[in-house]
Amino acid sequence: MDSTRVTEHPTSFDRPPTGADPTDPRGGLRHSPVPPRTSGAALPAQGRTGETPPTPDADSPGVFEHSQPGAEQAAEPDTHRPRPTPEGVPVQPGGAQSGSGAPAAPERRGASSAPVTERRTGQPTAPGKPTPMRRDGDRLRFVGAATRRIARGMDLDEIVMGLCRATVPTFSDAILVYLREPLPVGDERPTGPLVLRLRRTDRIPAERDTESGFTPAAQPEPSELESVGSELCEVRPGSALAEVLRGVRPVFTDTPAAGAALPELLGDGREFAVPDGRRAILAPLRGRRRVIGAALFLRGPERVAFEADDLLVAAQLATHSALGIDKAVLYGREAYIADELQRTMLPENLPRCTGVRLASRYLPAAETARVGGDWYDAIPLPGSRVALVVGDVMGHSMTSAAIMGQLRTTAQTLAGLDLPPQEVLHHLDEQAQRLGTDRMATCLYAVYDPVAHRITVANAGHPPPVLLHLGGHAEVLRVPAGAPIGVGGVDFEAVELDAPAGATLLLYTDGLVESRLRDVWTGIEQLRERLAATAQLTGPDHPPPLEALCDEVLDMLGPGDRDDDIALLAARFDGIAPSDVAYWSLEPEDTAPGRARRLARCALARWGMEDLTDSVELLVSEVVTNAVRYTSRPVSLRLLRTDVLRCEVGDDVPQLPRQRQARADDEGGRGLYLVNRLARRWGATRLSTGKVVWFELNRG
């Protein structure tokens, strides 16, 4: 393995002075290789080439098990400074490279190669296995490195993986992590039995190429550590496993309590795969309020057993992992709440409006900022019109989303009153001031009339819309910029523009065209060019599909262009042809219902819809009769032929009709009952000058 690789926690390259502890706090976790020794000889200190190093006694205070080579020879400093051993990489005793990174001295003639033994226990150390941590400094640095690795995770899988990667192979040969199913969130009190599910396992492969770090293609037979663990277990109250988890502290599995808990955790018969002795530690994972799982650390029989101090290491790992899991669960809940809040604040489905097709997109600023103040909306209006709204509240927080929801609700209410666009923005400005002095937002409100093929636009500090014509020409509409909502005391101006059939209007927020890499007007020009280029692909007579057009627009965003959330609303103007519209004005006289029936019959005959004549005459007569009874001004009657037949009757009385159940002896009160029974759908909308009652019938 390349000795130039550094660890996550780099050690000092300065050679310690004479008598200094080589595990200085300035350094990282050092696992120095143990050089091979001849049989019967003690652990030698590395001397200069050609010298016979002294053989000190193992218990002498000047000898450390993990001392750096040459630390005892301050008089003869080595010009080659030691290099740190990569963290988590098994140390190769007697390998081709020494811990200092220099080639090992050639073995002298006559010296026999004996197996390397662990000095304190006298047990042989298998090649390719990590040297156990024997010093408190080693343990302290390992715990610091492991906890930092665990703390880097943001979600549940990252934290569990960080625990596994930090402990294998440095601390254990294998690890099994069990978590509660389901995991409780915050102060929730879980109901039902305690169930643990095996979330992740990690282990050292039975054979590994220690020079390159790769596992061979031909996998060996599974070892006994690889057969440990079942997928799911239920912790019964009062059982041995429940008592161990309640005790919170890690325990060796050779204790009676832990030995009785293993069959319940791993499954019947699988506890025999756990190595004998103190080579397994069962550590409960306790969060802020309750036990949320357990971790099982395992060492193979060829490796030195755990010591009593290793229980403290396991306790630290379990504590930090459990707190990290609690944090990840809470973060996941917050992300879920943010997603739900954003989803409910935006329209779930766009309405199907007469004479216009709609498509939309919303992109959050980033994974860590899933909510924002951008919104869009499409609101059906009387007379087959539709209001198109797009807005942007400052910020990417829950507060911004809440303010956005209030402004969107206010805009829907004002649209239902059929107020002009500039009046809608004026009332939105007043609402923003009532919410707070620093509640700023931009908004663009447009009303499209498919019969007149006109669009009325009012702007409050928002980027101007772009209109893509049928021939492929894209233009930025010239609308007054206006002041943002929340400034107060500013008049808004509305302009009326042509909206030809086949054209596409694109409303967007500034996150689409403005970023750290470009200003807003450069982005608007790039958007215009992208729309024109996309329209050329479908030809001059066919507009591009709306969904594909939205995707093409979002593709213009580069890697550094996502500084803000993005709301996008595209409207394709189909319009209603004049030949599909019939309009009359009726005087409020007793003969008005009869005249309305004759006019409707003639229009249906001209459109070839005679099969609807009886239903239309009956419903038109009832609605016109109700309007003439209470009004003193002319009543309007309009028929629209689209995918359905729509009839609209308008008067100057603001009171909306309500359906009621007529009694058997009542002479009236059954008109709306008939409308409700025969029409596909119907409704009544209040206008600034009165109301409109409408109904729709399916075409035959």
Helices and strands as residue ranges (DSSP letters): H 136-151, H 156-167, E 174-180, E 194-203, G 224-227, E 232-235, H 240-247, E 251-252, H 256-266, G 270-273, E 280-286, E 291-298, H 308-345, E 356-363, E 373-381, G 382-384, E 385-393, H 398-416, H 421-435, E 441-449, E 454-460, E 466-468, E 474-476, E 494-498, E 504-508, G 510-512, H 520-538, H 546-554, E 566-573, G 578-580, E 581-586, H 592-607, G 610-612, H 613-630, E 635-641, E 644-651, H 671-678, E 681-687, E 690-698
